[in-house]
């Protein structure tokens, strides 16, 4: 019978994961394309959700308003994003992918799918099954902890 992991043991494993994820470079999202990790995450979020208010990106990526403004301006300069005034509330901007942005995100999605496949095929079936249970639970616990800290 396998012994239940201790919180300290799990913390060490979690820190290893955080370090490995932190070592991922923005240019790993789309090879040969200068992109920061924040830019890639913002583009992916807009691709998945459709046109969104600028505040949505701030909330989703937990960025300050000024950081999101700089991020969005940079994506506009690269021609990957279109920012328009929200017709319902002119004080806000709605963000949407440009045609060039859709091409970039499609390339990114294909590359990430292939890369994640390379990682996940290194796991056994039992390990993938365990991740299918553990990752949603870990994500939920992280969100709950972050929400509790914000109150």
C-alpha positions as CSV (number, residue, x, y, z in Angstrom):
1,X,0.0,0.0,0.0
2,X,1.4,3.4,-1.0
3,X,1.8,6.0,1.7
4,X,-0.2,9.2,1.4
5,X,2.1,12.1,0.4
6,X,2.8,14.7,3.0
7,X,2.0,18.4,2.4
8,X,5.8,19.1,2.5
9,X,6.5,16.5,-0.1
10,X,3.7,17.8,-2.3
11,X,4.9,21.3,-1.8
12,X,8.4,20.3,-3.1
13,X,6.8,18.7,-6.2
14,X,4.6,21.8,-6.8
15,X,7.7,24.0,-6.6
16,X,9.5,21.8,-9.2
17,X,6.5,22.2,-11.5
18,X,6.4,26.0,-11.0
19,X,10.1,26.2,-11.8
20,X,9.6,24.1,-15.0
21,X,6.6,26.1,-16.1
22,X,8.5,29.4,-15.3
23,X,11.4,28.3,-17.5
24,X,9.1,28.1,-20.5
25,X,9.9,31.0,-22.8
26,X,7.4,33.1,-24.6
27,X,9.1,32.2,-27.9
28,X,8.3,28.5,-27.1
29,X,4.6,29.4,-27.8
30,X,5.3,30.0,-31.5
31,X,8.9,29.3,-32.6
32,X,10.6,32.0,-34.6
33,X,8.0,34.6,-33.5
34,X,8.9,37.2,-30.8
35,X,6.1,36.9,-28.3
36,X,6.0,37.2,-24.5
37,X,4.2,34.6,-22.4
38,X,1.6,37.3,-21.4
39,X,1.0,38.2,-25.1
40,X,0.4,34.5,-25.9
41,X,-1.9,34.0,-23.0
42,X,-3.9,37.1,-23.9
43,X,-4.3,36.0,-27.5
44,X,-5.3,32.5,-26.5
45,X,-7.9,33.9,-24.0
46,X,-9.5,36.1,-26.7
47,X,-9.4,33.2,-29.2
48,X,-11.3,31.0,-26.7
49,X,-13.8,33.5,-25.5
50,X,-14.3,35.8,-28.5
51,X,-14.3,39.6,-28.3
52,X,-13.8,40.6,-24.7
53,X,-13.6,43.8,-22.7
54,X,-10.1,44.9,-21.9
55,X,-10.9,44.4,-18.2
56,X,-11.5,40.7,-18.9
57,X,-7.8,40.2,-19.8
58,X,-6.8,42.1,-16.7
59,X,-9.0,39.8,-14.5
60,X,-8.1,36.6,-16.3
61,X,-4.4,37.1,-16.3
62,X,-4.4,39.0,-13.0
63,X,-2.6,42.0,-14.4
64,X,-2.8,45.6,-13.4
65,X,-4.8,48.0,-15.6
66,X,-1.6,49.8,-16.8
67,X,0.1,46.4,-17.6
68,X,-2.9,45.4,-19.7
69,X,-2.9,48.7,-21.5
70,X,0.8,48.2,-22.5
71,X,0.1,44.6,-23.4
72,X,-2.8,45.5,-25.6
73,X,-1.0,48.4,-27.2
74,X,1.9,46.0,-28.1
75,X,-0.4,43.5,-29.6
76,X,-2.0,46.2,-31.6
77,X,1.4,47.4,-32.9
78,X,2.2,43.8,-34.0
79,X,-1.1,43.8,-35.9
80,X,-2.5,40.8,-33.9
81,X,-5.3,42.6,-32.0
82,X,-8.0,45.1,-32.8
83,X,-9.3,47.3,-30.0
84,X,-12.6,49.0,-30.5
85,X,-14.9,51.1,-28.3
86,X,-17.7,49.0,-26.8
87,X,-20.9,50.2,-28.3
88,X,-22.9,49.5,-25.1
89,X,-20.5,51.5,-22.9
90,X,-18.1,53.9,-24.7
91,X,-15.8,54.0,-21.7
92,X,-14.6,50.5,-22.4
93,X,-12.7,48.7,-25.2
94,X,-13.5,45.4,-26.7
95,X,-10.6,43.3,-27.8
96,X,-10.7,41.0,-30.8
97,X,-8.2,39.1,-32.9
98,X,-7.2,40.6,-36.2
99,X,-6.8,38.2,-39.2
100,X,-3.0,38.2,-38.5
101,X,-3.8,37.5,-34.8
102,X,-5.9,34.5,-35.8
103,X,-3.1,33.1,-37.9
104,X,-0.7,33.5,-35.0
105,X,-3.0,31.8,-32.5
106,X,-3.6,29.0,-34.9
107,X,0.1,28.4,-35.3
108,X,0.5,28.7,-31.5
109,X,-2.3,26.2,-30.9
110,X,-0.9,23.7,-33.3
111,X,2.6,24.0,-31.8
112,X,1.3,23.8,-28.2
113,X,-0.8,20.7,-29.1
114,X,2.2,19.0,-30.6
115,X,4.5,20.0,-27.6
116,X,2.0,18.9,-25.0
117,X,1.5,15.7,-26.9
118,X,5.3,15.1,-26.6
119,X,5.1,15.7,-22.9
120,X,2.0,13.6,-22.2
121,X,3.2,10.6,-24.2
122,X,6.1,10.3,-21.8
123,X,3.6,9.5,-19.1
124,X,2.0,6.1,-18.5
125,X,-1.7,5.6,-18.8
126,X,-2.0,5.5,-15.1
127,X,-0.1,8.8,-14.7
128,X,-2.3,10.5,-17.3
129,X,-5.4,9.2,-15.5
130,X,-4.0,10.6,-12.2
131,X,-3.4,14.0,-13.8
132,X,-6.9,14.0,-15.2
133,X,-8.1,13.9,-11.5
134,X,-5.3,16.0,-9.9
135,X,-5.0,18.9,-12.3
136,X,-8.6,20.1,-12.1
137,X,-8.5,19.7,-8.3
138,X,-5.2,21.6,-8.1
139,X,-6.6,24.4,-10.3
140,X,-9.7,24.6,-8.1
141,X,-7.6,24.8,-5.0
142,X,-5.4,27.5,-6.5
143,X,-8.4,29.6,-7.5
144,X,-10.1,29.2,-4.1
145,X,-6.8,30.2,-2.3
146,X,-6.4,33.2,-4.6
147,X,-10.0,34.3,-4.0
148,X,-9.7,33.9,-0.3
149,X,-6.5,35.9,-0.2
150,X,-8.2,38.7,-2.1
151,X,-11.0,39.1,0.4
